[in-house]
Structures are given as C-alpha cells and as structure tokens.
Amino acid sequence: MPRLMSARRLVVAAVASVLLIPVGVGAAEADPGSTPAADRKALTHHGFESARDSAERLIGSSADALDFVEFDVDDDVEVQPDTYTVRAVGGRIRIAATTAATAVAGLNAYLGTIGQSVSWNVRNVEPGGELPLPEETITSTANVTHRFYGNDTEDGYTGAYRSWEQWEAEIDELAALGFNEVFMPVGSEAVYYEVFQEFGYTAEEMRAWIPLPAHQPWWLLQNMSGYPSGISEHVLEERAALGRKIADRLRELDMVPVLPGYFGTVPSAFAERNADARIEPQGGWVGFTRPDWLDPNSGVFSALADSFYSTSEELLGASTMYKMDVLHEGGRRGSVDVPAATRAIESALQSAHPGALWVFLGWQNNPPKDVAAAVNPETTFIVDGLSDRYDGRGGLEEQWSGVPYAFGTIWNFGGHSTIGAELSTWNERYWAWRDQEGSAVDGIAAMPEGGLNNPAAIDFFAGLAWRDGPVDVGAWFDDWTFRRYGVADDDAKAAWRVIAETAYTLPKNSGYSEAHDGLFGAAPSLTKTTAASWSPGSAAYDLAEFAVALEHLVAASDRIDNAAFRYDLMDVSRQVVSNTSRTLLPQVRRAYQSRDLAKFDALTTEWLSNIDLLDEIVGTQPQNLLGRWIADARAMAGNDAEADALEYDARSVITTWGEASAVQAGLNDYANREFQGLVGTYYKGRWSHYFDSLRAALVKGGNPVAINWHTVGAAFTTSTDVGDFATEPSGDIEALAAEALVRHVDAEVPIPAPPAVGTHFLSDLEFSAETIPGGYGPIERDREVGQAGAGDGGPLRIAGVQYAKGLGVQAPMSVSFNLGAKCSVFAAVVGIDDIMVKPNAYPNVIFRVVGDGTKLFDSGAMAGGVSKPLSVDVTGVSTLTLEVDANAAASLPGHGAEWWDRADWADAKVTCG
C-alpha cells in the first residue's frame, strides 16, 4: 500500500516544532556552526531514533559519526517513494531518508562504498572503526512500494526456536537490505488459543489442537494440526511475548509486520458447538488430515473474525497487512460459494482494520481466478512465488483481475543448504514485467522457505527494488566481492563470476527456481536423483565448472581473512563436496550392477569419507550446527519433558517431517540440511547401513535386505542423544577447502575409452554419464527397465518384436557414451516397450539423439505399439547422448503426460573405425 509520506511529514513537523527538532535536510544544513565535527552532537530526527539504534547494533560506536534526518519531501507529491541520500554535511555523514528502515538501507549503501556491508549470516563491518566522509552523494529511490520478505513456512524452516537476539539481528539485516514488509506469524497461536475459548472449546482442547512451533506454519495454512503434539501454556506465552517484540521492533523501524489474518480455520466439531456454522471438510494434505474450514458465509464467521482481529491486536499489535490463503495446496471448495466467501473474509478484515491489505501468496493455482475477481484491488496484494520458475508465466494482470502484485522468488524449499537461485532471470524478467504496459507489479517478494542462506542472492534480489534497470551481472558480483571482503581481489572476483554463471544462472534448471540438493541427505537408494521429493532430479549446472570457483577462493585465502570470506569459503567448499554425491552415486550403481566388489568397496568408502569431510566443513560455521538447532528448541521448554518434545519437533521437521503416512506421501527429507551432526551421524549412518546391505547381497547372492527408512528416521527423531552435535564451530576451513578440491577431482567419473574398430552394441559399452528419474530402476542392459531394482526387467519388446540387445529406460532419461570421434554410424530401433501397451495406459515419449550438444535425431511423439528404426551419421562426434523426453507438451488428447513410461533403444549400436 503506498505510504502517504507528505501526511506523515506534517505530523512529524508538528511534533518537531514542539520539541525544537529540525525537520528535513535543509533545516539541518542551514547553520552547521563552527563546532568541530568530532565534538558535534549526533543529530537524530524524531522518528529516526530506531534507525540510530539499529546502526549502533550494526557498527557499534562508529554510528556516532552519523546523523539521521528525515528526507525533505516535495509537498506537491502525494505519495513519496521511499528514498535515502547519504552525504557529507558539516564534517559528518548525514543520512536523510523517508523512513527509519530506509535510513538503515542508506547506511548499508554507504558501507558498500568503503568495502563493508551488512547481509545475512555474517557481516563485513568494523564496529568502532573510523568512517570516512562520502566523496559524493549516495542516493536511491525505491521503484516499487512493497519490498516483502518471508514465506509462510519461514518460521518453521529457518528456526521456530530462534531467540529475540537472533530475530533482532535479522530485522536489522532486512532493513539494511531495503525490505519494508516482513511476514511475522510468531505468537499467532496464542490468538487462536484465546479466541476459540470464546466459542465452546476448553483451554486443554485448544492446546492439543495447536502444533508445536516448528510445524505451526502448515497449521496456519490449514494443512494440518496438533503435530507432533499439542502445545503448552508456557510455550504459548513465550511465543506470544516474542511475537510482540518482533512486531514492535518492525513498527519502530517503519516496517510492516505482516500478520496472519482469519479466513475460517476451525477445530473439529465447531458446528456442534456454534449455531449458524456450516463446515466444509478439507480432506488430507501429504499424509495429514486438514483442519475444517468454516464457510465464511456462515452467520457466526463475522463474530469469530472480529474476535480474532481484536485479540490479535491486543497480543501482537495492529497491522496494515494481513496474510491469508484460501484453498491452499488442494483445499476443497465443496459447496462453498467461494467468491461470496472471499467477500466475507475481506469484509471482516476491513471492519477490523479499515484500509488494511489482504496479502495472498501466488502459488500453484492460488489465488483462484474467481477469488482474485471478488476482492477489492485497492486493498489486496499478491506476493507471487512463481515469477522466476516457469518461462511461460505471465499475464497475471488478467489472471488476477488487476490486483497489484510483487515479483517474487522462492529460491529454496525446506531450507536446503544448496547454493543457487534464478538470479539471471530476475535481472531480466523483473524489469520486463514491471515496465510492460498495464503492469500491476508494485513490489518484490523474497520468499525462500528457509532463510539465512544464499547471501548473494538476497542481496541481488533486494537490490532490484532500488536500481534503475538490469545490470551487468559479472560487474555486480565484482562490486559485491569488494563490499563483502573489503578488497578488490582478482581471484575473489573470478570465483563469484563462476558462481554467477553456474549456480545463479541455472542453465539446466527448467521448471525449478532452486538448484539441486545433495544426495548425501537422501534416503539411500542407488537410483536416487534428489533428496527431497519435489526438487530438481539432476544437476542444475556444470559441477566441474562450479568447482573452479573454489579453486579461486582457495587462492584468495592467503590475502583475505574476514568473517564473510570464511563463511563463503565454507559454503562453496560445502557445495563442492555435496556435489560429489552426484558424480559418485552413478559409479556406485554401476559397480553394484556389474558385481565388482573391489570397485564397490572403494567407491562406498570414498562416499562415506566425503560425508565425514562435509560434516567437518559445515561445522566451521555456527549457522550449520545441529547442536545449536536442538539447544535453541530445548531452551524454550518449561521442564525436561517439554524439552524432549520440543527437541523432537526440531529434529523431525528437518528429517522425517511427520509420521509414516507423511513419509510415504513424500515429506521425508523434504527439509534436508547439511548441518554438522545431521550429516555425520544420521546421513552417514543411513548410507553405511544401506551399503552393508548391498555388500552382503554381492557376497552372498540374492537381493539386499529391505530397510524401513521411516523406522530409521523415527529412531533419530525420538532420540535425545546429542553427543556428536557441536554447539560451537571448529575446524580450519582453509585446510578443509583445499581437501574439498582434492575430493572433487577424485570423484570425477573416469571417461571410458572410445570403442575399437568394428560394430559395438551400446549395451556392451560403459556409460560416460547418465540421468534417470529418481526412485525408479536404473538403465537396464539387454532387458526392459523393470521396477526399482537392478536386473528386474523382462525382455525388450517393441510392437510385438523381441530384441536380444539394447537399453531399457524410463522417461525422462539420458545416457552418454564416449565415441572419441572414432565412429561413423549410430543405429537402433526405438519405441515404447510392449509392457506399457495395456488398458488405461497412455505412454507417449520422444526419442532424441544428440552429438556433442547438437540434436541429430528427433522421433517426434511416439505412443505404444509402434517402432521406428533410425540410422544417424555420427562422424566426428565425441560424446553421443541418447535422450527420452516424457513429452509433457504433446501428450495424447485427453490424457496428461506420464513420466516413467518404459522405452527401449533396441539393437542400439555404433559402427566405428
């Protein structure tokens, strides 16, 4: 919502005239006097005391050199965009800004010019150091009204048990980055607790219904309740007090605490206890039972909502923005008149807080078209979570009936540790969307599901709102390294340019807004391609190219030594070692399939050793310590039994997430993290157990013993043993980074020798690379792909013809061979395997042949029951790649595209020499 700065200035001016505080830059500049700058008392305009307090927390006594004054706005401008200027006045550094938070952003902009900066996790600042006067004016004006931070899940995945000191630091950092709106759910559980006792529920019933803090975000989203157990009065009080402090601090800085609003979530049996209540059951969500939805058209809704907002104001204070999402992730409409319900929800909000904004998340099909059409665009705002995820996304002005919205990003899911974001996409698409004719873009929204990661990404994304247009990304990173490290170092610049071109460009990441996660954190399987069920199933960039960045950072480590550099050296080292899981696992799989015990032992030993190294690397930074994650949870408890329950809450949300039903539905390891202790005990323990099972099968014959990973996870989450979990960082990150480079080289896949002269079936050659759909069978030689196990498929059959040789695969997949430019022809017969030709199956794929990145053959869409012979000239080709596309764009009429269709490359062979 636009900030009426001219009105605000009139109020401040009236107060200042009584307090004799000068208003605006002009008034303060009129007579700086002859007093030496060092002896002059710091100037702080009324309303900017909080900016000075923030500066003192950020840079200590160095803040004494700063003056904070209100920006001298043009009285003819009704709505003044947030603006800051920083310049030398009377021998002091004067920051003039429209709001306190904007003044802190101005401070950070100034710090950047002298090689310092405030960002996430670590700060490159020199508290108490002398600050030079700016040589020229530094100024910027926000190009959009809203700079929103926070995901509905952020509190659970960043840390539901964060202390006030942790929140205080993050608020200062968000202000320094230029944000002005922060989603703040902490303490909302106390609102529900109080309100529903007025509507027929006992305190005990409400405490049983409200989840523990780490799982509360999904309760507020109407996805689940009461898990892993009910909440205590003590934790309710602790969280309510903390939420009030957070919200008040945001208000002090002129930032908006975006609070949860009320849209109808009720405990079970609400209609039995309240007249004129119509309930719409909401079914299930990923293994959980959803809470009921009170139809907002019910007569009791307005009274319930009124009580909710008055109690929220009493406990957390009032806001001008409230977040609510009806029908989130599969919520059921049933017989609810949804447009009318939307207007009832809106009416309740406006009755309680006239002019307040209803904030929606743009996610999947939300907000539905009829919901967006029913709201008042003047009091509605949408934070789009998919702006950078799909190339075809657009037309939101029409879809959302002109409701203003923010260009948003969710660059990680579950708080994964991985480095990566669609930074290059932001640099182009934001401006295209904002500047198009009729654009409704009036904000940015940074919404990682878990925060305090990817500091370069949040810095770049936040800056979109303060720049004039797209930038040269490489040059931006050059400047960022100076702000980050305080020196202009060529190796540091080269490192971040590499990262910019790989992890922050994501050239191979179609359909995702995050990079791949690490496979060390996956529930073990030889066919794993991702740890989290809905994350990218293949490497999102060239892993070898990314590792070059670490070479540069290691080279720079002799010249740079500050907290920010040590954090980055850890993070890039962590990513390089994590990436070895993607190069090693296919090698382990091939060794197992070929029953090569010596190679299997060597590779699995290397795998487990890399897990140990990863655990050491992440243990060098306090943000990555499972011991602290657990200690924070236990610290909120009122007694030992409650401490154990809160520890379970904290452990489970980053491992099993829920009970067996949730694990089976895909939530297991959804929030996998590369934390010290979690990596070295839980992840390593699972893989050791799995490899022992596989080895026994190789030695004794038969199939490996099946392992119930939920049972293994349950043993970890219910444990209170923290003996191997550090609470203080340790280790020599420079030595560990150098070792990470060695491990990267050791894990690289040896390139097989090219075929000798003659004709060779591809099923007899070594693969140089392969990608397969996660959780399904490996590429099979001379048989169809079968199920998840190796060697479990039947004979290859296409259109009634059986083939003795060939490759059986599942879509989508690719497999590569080193031809070394020594072959001339590739030939095969391709088609859907006959096992898919059956009732209610609609297989449909595309076969492609690629030589050194150039497409040489495309079969077009192929259904079952037909075959297609091919002969392709591969003269001069070094790397031959066979691909099967799941054909999402052109499936059979009336049927969606199906992944995992079984397809065959029958009689696939190359002629060489």
KEMIVEX-565524 format. One record per residue (C-alpha): x, y, z. Coordinates in steps of 0.001 Angstrom, whole numbers, padded with zeros to 6 digits, always signed. Layout:
<pts>
XYZ
...
</pts>
This chain:
<pts>
+000000+000000+000000
+001537+003393-000928
+002955+005265+002041
+001490+008780+002342
+004754+010465+003154
+003519+014029+002836
+000915+013346+005536
+003497+011659+007740
+005819+014637+007377
+003116+017040+008515
+002686+015018+011687
+006425+014855+012316
+006794+018570+011628
+004087+019368+014165
+005827+017294+016820
+009227+018710+015887
+008029+022284+016288
+007271+021493+019925
+010491+019526+020509
+012627+022013+018535
+013981+019236+016327
+014898+020379+012792
+012941+018694+010015
+014422+017848+006639
+017941+018160+005291
+017572+021814+004518
+016770+022803+008075
+019720+020902+009440
+022138+022301+006869
+021243+025925+007494
+023961+026540+010075
+026274+023653+010920
+028158+026082+013144
+031843+026338+013875
+031996+023438+016322
+034454+020769+015084
+032658+017775+013592
+034179+015392+016140
+032704+017428+019013
+029303+017998+017464
+026439+016025+018975
+024894+013459+016695
+021660+014639+015119
+018633+012352+015153
+015250+013495+013935
+012134+012404+015733
+011023+009064+014313
+014581+008068+013407
+015749+007012+016851
+015211+003413+015826
+017486+003905+012809
+020251+005113+015107
+019661+002193+017459
+019929-000213+014513
+023125+001480+013336
+024641+001115+016799
+023806-002584+016814
+025346-002980+013368
+028506-000870+013586
+028873-000023+017252
+030334+003339+018210
+031053+004108+014550
+027416+005217+014443
+028453+008326+016406
+029679+009761+013099
+026183+009582+011590
+023273+011979+011535
+019781+010625+010808
+017274+013080+009408
+014022+012919+007536
+014191+013255+003780
+012944+016660+002634
+009995+015583+000505
+008227+017590-002134
+004958+018750-000584
+003341+018646-004037
+003924+014888-004243
+001048+012988-002655
+002904+009689-002368
+006647+009887-001826
+008521+006706-002768
+010981+005546-000134
+014259+007377-000694
+017593+007816+001016
+020543+010119+000467
+023931+009910+002168
+026368+012812+002010
+028863+014826+003973
+027382+017795+005833
+029401+019881+008274
+032127+017264+008502
+029671+014495+009407
+027875+011740+007499
+024244+012662+007048
+021653+010020+006131
+018350+011502+005049
+015522+009068+004438
+011770+008772+004233
+011579+006080+006947
+013794+004662+009634
+014270+001361+007804
+015147+003215+004603
+017776+005123+006577
+019338+001792+007580
+019334+000797+003894
+021109+004077+003173
+023708+003230+005807
+024330-000127+004123
+024694+001577+000744
+027308+003893+002231
+029147+000993+003884
+029376-000686+000489
+031385+002236-000881
+034069+001716+001772
+034296-002068+001464
+031892-003040+004213
+028376-004496+004144
+025514-005936+006130
+023972-009164+004888
+022662-012480+006114
+024594-014765+008444
+027747-012695+008626
+028589-009016+008331
+031680-007394+006945
+031762-004395+009276
+034294-002799+011602
+032414-001728+014742
+034124+001250+016302
+036212+001977+013213
+036524+005448+011735
+034116+006160+008889
+035402+008354+006043
+033139+011054+004680
+031419+010135+001403
+033118+011836-001525
+029831+012267-003370
+026152+011934-002622
+024822+008393-002466
+021129+008233-003225
+018438+005808-004313
+014662+005754-004586
+012618+002576-004448
+010992+001772-007786
+008147-000175-006124
+006130+000320-002951
+006400-003152-001458
+009644-004906-000516
+008299-008035+001126
+010257-010715+002940
+009048-014027+004311
+007461-017299+003369
+004557-018898+005238
+006989-021702+006105
+009953-019478+007005
+009496-019643+010754
+009475-023444+010727
+012405-023950+008384
+014672-021050+009386
+014206-021821+013050
+010992-021777+015065
+013033-021579+018246
+015077-018513+017402
+015751-016167+020288
+014908-012487+020399
+018577-011713+019789
+018502-013768+016591
+015322-012072+015406
+016700-008650+016296
+019784-009281+014167
+017708-010499+011224
+015391-007478+011359
+018393-005156+011221
+019736-007117+008253
+016420-006999+006403
+016192-003246+006952
+019761-002828+005709
+018837-004762+002555
+015917-002413+001899
+012885-004522+002863
+009879-002809+004416
+007373-005643+004980
+008060-008867+006902
+005725-011822+007411
+005524-012366+011162
+003475-015382+012386
+005163-015805+015779
+002578-015651+018567
-000450-016126+016330
-001072-019452+018031
-001907-017513+021202
-004561-015607+019270
-006298-018839+018235
-005903-020174+021760
-007700-017205+023301
-010383-016798+020627
-011703-020324+020436
-012200-020492+024155
-014955-017933+023491
-016550-020357+021007
-017030-023504+023029
-013547-025018+023390
-011591-025644+026552
-008034-024476+027023
-006914-028104+027063
-008659-028818+023742
-007033-025822+022131
-003563-026712+023365
-003999-030194+021889
-005093-028739+018524
-002245-026236+018136
+001003-027814+016837
+004438-027303+018273
+006284-024299+016808
+008334-025969+014049
+005154-027373+012463
+002884-024381+013072
+003280-022768+009623
+001316-025575+007991
-001411-025321+010617
-001778-021615+009820
-002023-022634+006144
-004881-025029+007054
-002837-028107+006138
-002605-029966+009467
-002995-029601+013219
-001813-030988+016535
+001503-032440+015316
+003832-033663+016647
+001912-032965+019852
-000059-030208+021484
+001478-027037+022839
+001868-025943+026459
+000699-022746+028100
+004347-021941+028788
+005364-022074+025101
+002234-020145+024120
+003216-017355+026486
+006858-017393+025399
+005954-017200+021708
+003319-014504+022217
+005793-012314+024078
+008441-012906+021417
+005993-012160+018596
+005031-008868+020221
+008681-007828+020497
+009308-008713+016849
+006232-006851+015635
+007015-003806+017775
+010599-003640+016512
+009372-003763+012919
+006935-000916+013651
+009676+001129+015304
+011647+000914+012054
+008586+001878+009949
+008456-001681+008625
+005141-003520+008418
+004709-006733+010410
+002522-008786+008065
+000366-010823+010431
-001816-013878+009802
-005449-012969+009192
-008540-015068+009715
-010211-016941+006870
-012084-019746+008586
-009847-022482+010014
-011611-024159+012944
-011061-027163+015219
-013208-030256+014754
-016835-030234+015938
-017167-026470+015586
-020693-026647+014156
-021823-028807+017085
-020778-026040+019463
-021836-022964+017496
-025107-022080+015800
-025251-020911+012193
-021961-022582+011316
-021531-024536+008076
-018372-026605+007869
-016572-027704+004718
-014206-030632+005450
-010870-030102+003744
-009666-033670+003337
-005985-034506+003501
-002616-032893+002816
+000501-035013+002213
-000367-037643+004774
-002090-035319+007261
-005767-034563+007897
-006569-030907+007317
-008496-028806+009840
-012058-027932+008876
-012991-024768+007016
-015816-022686+008436
-017722-021382+005423
-017189-017611+005710
-020757-017155+004504
-021923-018657+007821
-023555-016263+010240
-021034-016968+013010
-018000-016127+010858
-018096-012357+011348
-018206-012646+015139
-015356-015147+015110
-013250-012983+012790
-013973-009887+014875
-012749-011685+017981
-009674-012906+016112
-008617-009422+014964
-009287-007751+018315
-007315-010459+020140
-004511-010270+017577
-004297-006518+018106
-004252-006982+021864
-001467-009577+021779
+000623-008571+018755
-000500-005049+017949
-002322-003890+014848
-001019-004079+011303
-001868-002693+007900
-001248-006045+006182
-002720-009477+006939
-001861-012672+005089
-004451-015371+004265
-004651-018072+001574
-007932-019844+000979
-007814-023257-000714
-004068-023619-000252
-002441-026650-001937
-005564-028592-002724
-008078-027149-000286
-011647-028171-001121
-014360-025799-002259
-017164-028265-001680
-020461-026369-001664
-018935-023074-000521
-019781-020044-002665
-016116-019089-002848
-016471-015574-004324
-019051-014718-001664
-016815-016287+000988
-013943-014154-000296
-016018-011009+000147
-016994-012101+003655
-013324-012612+004610
-012464-009221+003126
-015370-007546+004910
-014256-008932+008250
-010727-007629+007729
-011887-004194+006629
-014298-003954+009530
-011465-004615+011965
-008747-002655+010145
-010114-000249+007522
-007764+000077+004574
-005595-002906+005554
-004204-005032+002758
-005165-008684+002346
-001971-010430+001226
-002171-013619-000870
+000580-015974-001967
+000750-016617-005697
+001374-020368-005693
+000115-023263-007805
-003455-022193-008678
-003729-019596-005933
-005292-017212-005669
-008010-018750-007862
-009304-016528-010632
-012741-016103-009036
-011160-015189-005693
-008984-012507-007294
-012018-011169-009136
-014033-010929-005901
-011595-008803-003872
-011104-005055-003928
-007800-004419-005764
-007261-001297-003664
-006929-003388-000501
-005360-006554-001869
-001796-007518-002683
-000345-010766-004054
+003212-011943-003463
+003914-014225-006420
+006077-017219-005583
+006492-018420-009162
+007716-015352-011059
+011078-016917-011897
+010122-020594-012034
+008365-021021-015371
+009346-019423-018642
+005717-019200-019738
+004456-017475-016609
+002862-014128-017301
-000453-012462-017918
-001051-012174-014192
-002780-008825-014597
-005631-010602-016373
-005498-013754-014232
-005720-011699-011047
-008130-009010-012287
-005629-006201-011975
-004756-006837-008317
-001283-005379-007611
+001382-007987-007048
+005041-008490-006243
+007595-010148-008487
+008672-012932-006176
+011062-015828-005781
+011334-018970-003680
+014954-019991-004198
+014944-022868-001769
+012395-025304-000471
+012625-026711+003031
+015640-024502+003726
+018058-026656+001729
+021689-025665+002154
+022385-025604-001579
+023787-022542-003350
+021619-021427-006238
+018864-019133-007476
+017445-017769-010732
+019457-014561-010388
+019998-014064-014104
+016268-014474-014676
+015483-011826-012055
+017825-009404-013757
+015775-009546-016949
+012238-010627-016095
+011629-008217-013234
+012138-005217-015474
+010170-006716-018336
+007202-007369-016074
+007380-004094-014180
+007749-001920-017272
+005213-003600-019550
+002109-001645-020469
-000625-002080-017886
+001708-003751-015387
+000333-004378-011905
+003789-005083-010460
+004334-002910-007390
+006762-004893-005325
+009349-007585-004861
+008915-010606-002582
+011842-012674-001331
+010281-015888-000038
+012789-018709+000468
+011116-021395+002538
+014127-021301+004834
+016208-018160+005256
+019759-017277+006218
+021350-018821+003132
+022482-017594-000286
+023545-014125+000914
+024479-013085-002624
+021006-013983-003849
+019100-011962-001288
+021453-009007-001764
+020922-009016-005529
+017177-009619-005309
+016583-006906-002707
+018520-004503-004903
+016037-004909-007756
+013731-002505-005934
+016460+000141-005668
+018064+000017-009115
+017122+001748-012359
+017307-001273-014644
+019157-004519-015431
+022825-004680-014538
+025900-006412-015858
+025781-009420-013516
+029525-010001-013621
+030225-006382-012747
+027660-006545-009944
+029478-009519-008439
+032805-007690-008740
+031318-004895-006649
+029725-007391-004270
+033093-009025-003528
+034504-005617-002626
+031586-004911-000297
+031775-008438+001051
+035530-008694+001637
+036760-005112+001728
+039335-005660-001025
+039261-005806-004818
+040817-009241-005278
+041047-010808-008750
+040604-014378-007524
+037594-013433-005403
+036039-011707-008402
+036756-014691-010633
+035215-017069-008089
+031951-015187-007886
+031748-014734-011642
+031930-018525-011943
+029197-018927-009345
+027123-016298-011147
+027405-018239-014404
+026533-021592-012811
+024536-021669-009574
+022985-018255-010136
+022103-018820-013774
+020851-022415-013543
+021084-023105-017286
+019808-026686-016886
+017049-025933-014392
+013865-025624-016447
+010765-025674-014267
+012570-025069-010978
+013523-021953-009039
+016099-023726-006858
+019271-025641-007553
+019678-029363-006907
+020111-030660-003380
+022803-033095-002252
+022339-036861-002365
+024194-037486+000893
+020992-036270+002549
+018740-038633+000585
+017124-041771+001943
+019566-044268+000407
+018918-045850-002970
+021169-046474-005958
+018649-044680-008160
+018271-041520-006081
+018451-038302-008057
+017237-035932-005324
+016953-035949-001551
+013670-034020-001429
+010763-035400-003426
+009985-032220-005366
+013472-030860-006003
+015441-030959-009283
+016345-034519-010259
+019592-033659-011998
+022459-031234-011586
+021233-027718-012290
+024612-026556-013635
+028013-027898-014649
+029529-029293-011439
+033115-029198-012682
+032736-025581-013746
+031336-024652-010320
+034346-026238-008610
+036607-023728-010382
+035117-021097-008062
+036577-022932-005084
+039986-023006-006733
+039865-019204-006901
+038664-018797-003316
+041417-021088-002035
+043928-018990-003975
+042485-015819-002424
+042579-017190+001119
+046211-016074+001540
+045103-012469+001003
+041602-012258+002516
+040691-013057+006086
+037384-011805+007424
+034184-013410+008708
+032331-013044+005418
+035133-014681+003443
+035398-017579+005876
+031655-018150+005619
+031782-018120+001808
+034806-020417+001745
+032834-022829+003920
+029710-022574+001773
+031426-023098-001578
+033544-025939-000148
+030370-027490+001237
+028705-027267-002165
+031662-028796-003993
+031772-031776-001628
+027997-032110-001681
+028130-032191-005482
+030440-035208-005382
+027396-037219-004322
+026010-036702-007819
+029156-037887-009545
+029842-040814-007206
+026406-042430-006954
+026164-043499-010624
+029612-045064-010240
+028497-046954-007124
+025408-048123-009009
+027428-049409-011961
+029876-051205-009654
+026978-052912-007891
+025223-053861-011132
+028431-055343-012538
+029048-057134-009214
+032540-055625-008968
+033083-055951-005225
+036508-054277-005164
+035258-051223-007010
+032080-051156-004907
+034141-051161-001691
+036457-048414-002945
+033610-046169-004081
+031464-046606-000984
+034493-045908+001219
+035070-042726-000764
+031392-041810-000395
+031417-042180+003384
+034727-040328+003657
+033247-037419+001739
+030330-037347+004166
+032851-037040+007004
+034586-034175+005219
+031266-032442+004592
+030419-032713+008291
+033745-031101+009189
+033323-028284+006660
+029866-027222+007795
+030984-027448+011410
+033205-024405+010932
+030200-022029+010988
+027692-021603+013846
+024692-021434+011488
+025229-025063+010482
+025294-026783+013849
+022571-029290+014657
+023633-028973+018268
+022555-025330+018304
+019341-026098+016403
+018401-028561+019146
+019670-026399+022014
+017518-023491+020826
+014448-025743+020893
+015157-027109+024350
+015792-023606+025686
+012136-022653+025161
+010843-025504+027324
+009422-025119+030798
+010579-028539+032001
+012597-031575+030923
+009668-033487+029434
+008701-030489+027351
+012332-030037+026274
+012264-033577+024875
+009042-032828+022963
+010456-029623+021506
+013646-031419+020521
+011541-033979+018653
+009746-031119+016899
+013048-029583+015829
+014602-032894+014735
+011594-034187+012834
+010913-031105+010712
+014306-031474+009011
+014205-035268+008713
+011059-037427+008695
+008767-034360+008933
+005783-036459+010026
+004585-039966+010726
+004779-042877+008270
+001855-041559+006185
+003665-038269+005592
+006903-040069+004792
+005138-042238+002234
+003484-039156+000735
+006881-037581+000066
+007758-035384+003047
+010722-037459+004239
+013905-035363+003911
+011904-032543+002323
+013838-030129+004514
+017195-031911+004308
+020088-029800+005614
+023818-030058+005549
+024236-029440+009276
+027162-030665+011332
+025899-033635+013293
+022996-034354+010963
+025431-035140+008145
+027955-037045+010234
+025509-039183+012216
+022069-039518+010624
+023003-039252+006949
+026223-041227+007268
+024526-043855+009406
+021814-044444+006811
+024262-044826+003923
+026554-047122+005955
+023587-049335+006775
+022497-049390+003142
+025941-050157+001744
+026335-053008+004245
+023086-054480+002938
+024221-054184-000689
+027630-055635+000083
+026104-058627+001798
+023998-059259-001307
+027105-059105-003501
+028984-061539-001262
+026162-063983-000511
+023983-063554-003585
+020297-062721-003673
+018629-059400-003011
+019714-056868-000378
+017717-056755+002837
+014969-054130+002620
+015309-051252+005090
+012411-049233+006501
+013778-045712+006379
+010916-044316+008423
+011857-046650+011249
+015467-045473+010989
+014276-041879+010984
+011980-042427+013931
+014905-043725+015987
+016775-040497+015238
+013905-038098+015871
+012915-039677+019184
+016496-039717+020454
+017807-037063+022808
+021442-038082+022355
+023405-035004+021256
+026879-036359+021965
+028164-035837+018403
+026441-032500+017835
+028642-029448+018293
+027272-026191+019688
+030403-024200+018872
+032116-024065+015469
+035566-025520+014991
+037988-026510+012267
+040444-024992+009790
+038306-024022+006811
+041298-023215+004611
+042718-026735+005010
+039267-028273+004590
+038628-026240+001423
+041874-027484-000096
+040845-031062+000722
+037432-030433-000856
+039169-029701-004158
+041060-032991-003926
+037817-034879-003285
+036157-033184-006248
+038901-034423-008568
+038834-037919-007035
+035065-038203-007561
+035067-037269-011231
+033772-040015-013478
+036601-041627-015459
+035893-041196-019161
+035711-044632-020787
+037988-045303-023740
+036279-044915-027126
+035184-048122-028911
+037682-050043-031001
+037266-050587-034728
+034114-052557-035515
+030426-052611-034593
+029504-052444-030929
+026174-052712-029117
+025768-049814-026711
+024608-052214-024026
+028148-053632-024056
+029836-050211-023626
+030478-048207-020473
+028328-045117-019906
+030198-041826-019634
+027182-040134-017995
+023539-040863-017219
+020465-039263-015685
+017408-041209-014610
+014106-040365-012895
+014563-040561-009145
+013406-043635-007286
+012952-045786-010381
+015016-048527-011922
+018471-047983-013391
+019032-048111-017129
+018983-051792-017979
+021205-053592-020463
+019506-056079-022819
+016182-056007-020959
+013342-053562-020300
+013780-051320-017316
+011523-053167-014882
+010923-051790-011406
+013242-050057-008943
+015785-052849-008670
+018662-053651-010992
+018169-056541-013402
+014465-056983-012690
+013076-056263-016179
+011766-058660-018821
+012921-058963-022427
+012926-055952-024744
+009782-055966-026918
+008530-053258-029259
+005403-053655-031416
+005400-057405-030900
+009083-057920-031786
+011523-059144-029160
+015143-057935-029193
+018135-059591-027578
+020247-056435-027324
+019522-052859-026357
+018856-050471-023481
+015656-050371-021419
+014896-046976-019846
+012219-044885-018169
+011362-041353-019214
+012780-038828-018691
+016377-040001-019052
+019648-039532-020829
+022744-041676-021254
+026030-040714-022874
+028909-042614-024497
+032435-041529-025353
+032907-042159-029088
+036106-040146-029253
+035267-039048-032836
+036083-042588-033963
+032632-043790-035122
+030528-043114-038192
+027022-044510-037682
+024614-044997-034792
+021615-047242-035470
+018719-048514-033354
+015022-049342-033281
+013122-047169-030790
+009694-047397-029246
+007589-047845-026128
+008152-051265-024587
+005159-053553-025064
+004761-053887-021309
+003161-050427-021477
+000612-051443-024106
-002320-052199-021838
-005693-050742-020831
-005663-047330-019118
-002023-046691-020035
-001230-043844-022395
+002537-043896-022929
+003932-041105-025028
+007589-040125-025371
+010107-038524-027710
+013444-040172-028543
+016366-037898-029337
+019966-038466-030401
+022442-035717-029528
+026052-035448-030656
+028313-033035-028770
+025277-030953-027819
+023739-030877-031308
+020458-032682-031945
+020942-035309-034658
+017609-037128-034470
+014117-036478-033069
+011480-039184-033261
+008558-036906-032615
+005798-038085-030277
+005586-041872-030091
+002801-043860-028466
+002751-047583-027719
+002531-050329-030294
+004786-048749-032932
+008522-048831-033638
+010834-046546-035534
+014226-047587-036983
+016918-044954-037177
+020392-044551-038601
+022337-041426-037687
+025652-040118-039011
+027934-039616-036005
+031140-038886-037895
+033330-036603-035757
+031105-036915-032672
+032980-037231-029391
+030032-037612-026984
+026899-039431-028116
+023853-038827-025895
+020546-040688-026070
+017555-038941-024516
+013961-039924-023864
+011629-037000-023219
+008449-037589-021170
+006675-035356-023720
+004776-033115-021324
+003939-030645-024097
+002274-033042-026539
+000647-035943-024771
-002302-037837-026155
-005554-035868-026301
-007465-036126-023055
-004548-037509-021057
-001761-035774-019165
+001868-036534-019870
+003142-039528-017898
+006657-039779-016572
+008294-043168-016110
+006971-044553-019399
+009152-047544-020298
+011002-047035-023543
+013572-049105-025433
+016630-048409-027558
+016597-051843-029214
+019575-053109-031236
+021364-049840-030391
+024853-049999-031900
+027665-047882-033296
+029987-048628-036192
+033499-047334-035605
+036820-047116-037412
</pts>
